[in-house]
């Protein structure tokens, strides 16, 4: 298996100015391109007269395909379970940290 390294990427910092007033934005001056959509009368199209090209489909091993689908489903469920467990662990850590800080604050006040 090849060894891949991901390039370093840093998200740029965006600062949004406060107090933006969008009520003064004049959208009537925005020029959008014009294009014509052809009108199709769908009820009058007779699909029986449409000549579709003949396509030779390769043989598909249905048993192998179902095995792959089952394995993919198991892997997906496993990832969800691991994610939920990790979220629960982080929640317990956060609860402990908040409890510790609350006790320290109570002791400092007292």
Secondary structure, DSSP 8 states (H G I E B T S, - for coil): -----------------S---GGG--GGG------------GGG--GGG------------HHHHHHHHHHHHHHHHHHHHHHHHHHHHHHHHHHHHHHHHHHHHHHHH-
